[in-house]
């Protein structure tokens, strides 16, 4: 919007760089260009302000597909005025010389033209497509069709405009139709989800079975090792008992041999003693007998020998002496 200040019968106008101003004085161009600042007299001037920055025109309309289904198209067209002189001759951009605002609605006029042209191209395209195709590929196809159609339309050039960009945000069917079309995909996704769940459960069961089998194998291996340990222990006990019996046998044989050796030595000693006694006289033998007898008698303090006691004792000693001498 232009900024206009008053000084008596004169007015001063100042605009920004994105506005192109055409000042006609008495029907002739006095000022023409962006970012203008000048004095003028209202009674002899006509001023137009044409925006030259990028403008966006939103679109929202309904179309019918080849299979008679309704779809809603949401898009945005970006445009700008590249020939302000031509645009000023086709659209009323005149401003009020007191307030600096447009006297009409020029941007609405440009937006209406773009909307109608874009709708026509989109309607013609969607009428050749089925609903599934329009929902799947409609955004790109509609965008390309509008861009191509508006770029080649002579009315856009005649208005002094240029199309900068076309964006199609959505091509959508009615909510009930969309839900119906989404059902097979949702069912397929649910089936895939169930399949994945069942797969995870089957994998868990398989892992549990593998763990159980592993534990069973471990128990079997442990039992086998325990059995081998028992067998080895029994074998070791038998070997130990056999070795102990062999050792005890050797000890018994050694003891028997020792006993035999001791007995033989005692017999030899007794024979040698008797051989020595054979050459002794009776008095010596009697003395030795008494000595031997005294060694076998209990200890006594006083001994009284009477003839009736001593006579049988001497007779027995004499018989023993004779027996030893005879031997």
C-alpha positions in Angstrom: 0.0 0.0 0.0 1.3 3.4 -0.9 2.0 6.0 1.7 0.4 9.4 0.8 0.9 12.6 2.8 -0.9 16.0 2.3 0.6 19.4 1.8 -2.2 21.9 1.0 -3.1 21.1 -2.6 -0.2 18.8 -3.1 0.2 15.1 -2.2 3.4 13.2 -1.7 3.5 9.4 -2.6 6.1 6.9 -1.4 6.0 3.1 -2.2 8.3 0.1 -1.4 10.5 -1.8 -3.8 7.9 -4.6 -4.4 5.3 -2.2 -5.8 5.4 -0.8 -9.3 3.7 2.6 -9.6 2.4 4.2 -12.8 1.6 7.9 -12.5 -0.4 9.5 -15.3 -0.7 13.3 -15.4 -3.3 14.5 -17.9 -3.2 11.1 -19.6 0.5 11.0 -20.0 3.0 8.8 -18.0 4.8 11.0 -15.5 6.3 8.3 -13.3 6.7 4.6 -14.0 8.7 2.1 -11.8 9.1 0.5 -8.4 10.0 2.3 -5.2 8.7 5.7 -6.4 8.5 8.9 -4.4 7.1 12.1 -5.9 4.7 15.0 -5.5 1.5 15.2 -7.4 -1.8 17.1 -7.6 -4.9 14.9 -7.2 -7.1 16.7 -9.7 -4.7 16.0 -12.6 -3.3 12.6 -11.6 -4.2 8.9 -11.9 -2.0 6.5 -10.1 -1.9 2.6 -10.3 0.1 0.4 -7.9 1.0 -3.0 -9.2 2.7 -5.5 -6.9 5.6 -7.2 -8.5 6.5 -9.6 -5.7 5.6 -13.3 -5.6 2.0 -14.0 -4.7 0.4 -17.3 -3.8 -3.1 -18.3 -4.8 -4.6 -21.3 -2.8 -6.9 -23.7 -4.6 -9.5 -26.1 -3.2 -12.0 -27.6 -5.5 -13.8 -30.9 -6.3 -13.6 -33.0 -9.4 -15.2 -36.3 -10.7 -13.2 -39.2 -11.9 -13.9 -41.6 -14.8 -15.7 -44.0 -12.4 -17.9 -41.1 -11.2 -16.2 -40.7 -7.8 -15.8 -37.3 -6.2 -12.3 -36.2 -5.2 -11.1 -33.0 -3.5 -8.0 -31.3 -4.9 -5.9 -28.9 -2.7 -3.1 -26.9 -4.4 -1.2 -23.6 -4.4 -0.1 -21.5 -7.4 2.7 -19.0 -7.0 2.8 -16.2 -9.6 4.1 -12.7 -10.1 3.4 -9.7 -12.4 6.3 -9.4 -14.9 4.8 -6.7 -17.1 3.1 -4.0 -14.9 2.2 -1.8 -17.8 0.2 -4.6 -19.5 -1.3 -5.7 -16.2 -2.5 -2.1 -15.4 -4.3 -2.0 -18.8 -6.1 -5.3 -18.1 -6.8 -5.0 -14.4 -7.8 -2.0 -12.3 -4.9 -1.3 -10.0 -5.9 2.3 -9.4 -5.4 3.6 -5.8 -7.3 6.1 -3.8 -5.3 9.4 -3.8 -6.4 10.2 -0.3 -5.8 6.9 1.4 -3.4 5.1 -0.9 -5.4 1.9 -1.0 -6.8 0.1 -4.1 -10.2 1.3 -5.3 -11.1 -2.2 -6.5 -9.9 -5.8 -5.8 -7.3 -6.5 -8.5 -5.6 -9.4 -6.7 -8.9 -11.2 -6.3 -9.5 -10.8 -10.0 -6.1 -12.3 -10.8 -6.6 -15.1 -8.3 -10.0 -15.9 -9.7 -8.6 -16.1 -13.2 -5.8 -18.5 -12.1 -8.2 -20.6 -10.1 -10.6 -21.1 -13.0 -7.8 -21.9 -15.4 -6.2 -24.3 -13.0 -9.5 -26.0 -12.2 -10.3 -26.5 -15.9 -7.0 -28.3 -16.5 -7.3 -30.4 -13.4 -10.9 -31.4 -14.1 -10.1 -32.4 -17.7 -7.3 -34.7 -16.4 -9.1 -36.3 -13.5 -12.1 -37.1 -15.7 -9.8 -39.5 -17.6 -8.6 -41.3 -14.4 -10.2 -43.9 -12.1 -10.4 -43.2 -8.4 -7.6 -45.6 -7.4 -5.3 -44.1 -10.1 -6.2 -40.5 -9.1 -5.4 -41.2 -5.4 -2.2 -43.0 -6.2 -0.8 -40.8 -9.0 -3.1 -37.8 -9.0 -0.8 -35.3 -7.2 2.0 -35.4 -9.6 -0.2 -35.7 -12.7 -2.4 -32.8 -11.7 0.6 -30.6 -10.8 2.3 -31.3 -14.2 -1.0 -30.6 -16.0 -1.7 -27.3 -14.3 1.9 -26.2 -14.7 1.9 -27.0 -18.4 -1.6 -25.7 -19.1 -1.0 -22.3 -17.3 2.4 -21.9 -18.9 1.0 -22.3 -22.4 -2.2 -20.3 -21.8 -2.0 -16.9 -23.7 -4.4 -15.2 -21.2 -1.7 -15.4 -18.5 0.8 -13.6 -20.7 -1.8 -11.1 -21.8 -2.4 -10.3 -18.1 1.4 -9.6 -17.7 1.8 -12.5 -15.3 4.2 -15.4 -15.0 3.7 -18.7 -13.2 6.5 -19.3 -10.7 5.4 -22.6 -9.1 2.6 -25.1 -8.8 2.1 -27.3 -5.7 -0.6 -29.9 -5.3 -0.9 -30.8 -1.6 -3.6 -33.5 -1.8 -6.0 -35.4 -4.0 -8.4 -37.1 -1.6 -11.7 -39.0 -1.9 -14.6 -38.9 0.4 -13.9 -40.2 3.9 -16.1 -43.3 3.5 -14.5 -44.2 0.2 -11.0 -43.7 1.6 -11.8 -46.0 4.5 -13.1 -48.6 2.1 -10.0 -48.3 -0.1 -7.8 -48.5 3.0 -9.4 -51.7 4.3 -7.5 -54.2 2.0 -4.2 -52.5 2.8 -5.0 -52.5 6.5 -6.0 -56.1 6.4 -2.8 -57.0 4.6 -0.8 -55.0 7.1 -2.7 -56.7 10.0 -2.0 -60.1 8.4 1.7 -59.2 8.1 1.7 -58.1 11.7 0.0 -61.4 12.8 2.4 -63.4 10.7 5.3 -61.6 12.3 3.7 -62.2 15.8 3.2 -65.9 15.0 6.8 -66.0 13.7 8.1 -64.5 16.9 6.1 -67.0 19.0 7.2 -69.9 16.8 10.8 -68.8 17.2 10.4 -68.4 20.9 8.9 -72.0 21.1 11.7 -73.3 19.0 14.2 -71.6 21.2 12.6 -73.0 24.3 12.6 -76.5 22.8 16.3 -76.1 21.9 17.0 -75.0 25.5 15.0 -77.9 26.9 16.9 -80.3 24.6 20.2 -78.8 25.6 19.3 -79.2 29.3 18.3 -82.8 28.6 21.5 -83.5 26.8 23.4 -81.9 29.7 21.6 -84.1 32.1 22.3 -87.2 30.0 25.9 -86.3 29.8 26.1 -85.6 33.5 24.5 -89.1 34.2 26.9 -90.7 31.8 29.8 -89.1 33.6 28.4 -90.1 37.0 28.1 -93.7 35.7 31.6 -93.6 34.4 32.8 -92.1 37.7 31.0 -94.9 39.7 32.5 -97.6 37.4 35.9 -96.0 37.8 35.5 -95.8 41.6 34.5 -99.4 41.8 37.4 -100.4 39.6 39.7 -98.4 41.8 38.2 -100.0 45.0 38.7 -103.5 43.5 42.3 -102.7 42.5 42.9 -101.2 46.0 41.4 -104.4 47.6 43.4 -106.6 45.4 46.6 -104.7 46.1 45.8 -104.7 49.8 45.2 -108.5 49.7 48.4 -109.0 47.9 50.3 -106.9 50.4 48.7 -108.8 53.3 49.6 -112.1 51.7 53.2 -111.0 51.3 53.2 -109.8 55.0 51.7 -113.2 56.1 54.3 -115.1 54.0 57.0 -112.9 55.5 55.7 -113.5 59.0 55.5 -117.3 58.3 59.0 -117.3 57.0 60.2 -115.3 60.0 58.4 -117.8 62.3 60.0 -120.7 60.5 63.4 -119.1 60.7 63.0 -118.3 64.4 61.7 -121.8 65.1 64.6 -123.4 63.3 67.0 -121.1 65.2 65.4 -122.1 68.5 65.6 -125.8 67.6 69.2 -125.4 66.6 69.9 -123.6 69.9 68.1 -126.3 71.9 70.0 -129.1 70.1 73.3 -127.3 70.7 72.4 -126.9 74.4 71.5 -130.6 74.7 74.7 -131.5 72.9 76.6 -129.5 75.4 74.8 -131.2 78.4 75.6 -134.6 77.1 79.3 -134.3 78.0 78.7 -132.9 81.5 78.8 -135.0 84.7 75.8 -135.6 86.9 76.8 -133.1 89.6 76.9 -130.3 87.0 73.7 -131.4 85.5 72.1 -131.4 88.9 73.3 -127.9 89.5 72.0 -126.6 86.3 68.6 -128.3 86.9 68.4 -126.7 90.3 69.2 -123.3 88.7 66.5 -123.9 86.0 64.0 -124.9 88.6 64.8 -122.0 90.8 64.1 -119.7 87.8 60.6 -121.1 87.5 59.7 -121.1 91.2 57.8 -118.2 92.7 59.6 -115.8 95.0 59.5 -117.0 98.6 61.0 -115.4 101.7 61.9 -118.6 103.8 62.2 -122.2 102.5 62.2 -125.1 105.0 63.4 -128.4 103.3 62.5 -131.6 105.1 63.6 -135.0 104.0 60.1 -136.0 103.0 60.0 -133.0 100.6 63.5 -133.1 99.3 63.6 -136.9 98.6 60.9 -137.0 95.8 62.3 -133.8 94.4 65.8 -135.2 94.1 64.4 -138.4 92.7 62.6 -136.5 89.9 65.6 -134.4 89.2 67.7 -137.5 88.8 65.3 -139.0 86.3 65.2 -135.8 84.2 69.0 -135.7 84.2 69.1 -139.3 83.0 66.6 -138.6 80.3 68.5 -135.6 79.0 71.8 -137.6 79.1 70.1 -140.4 77.2 68.8 -138.0 74.6 
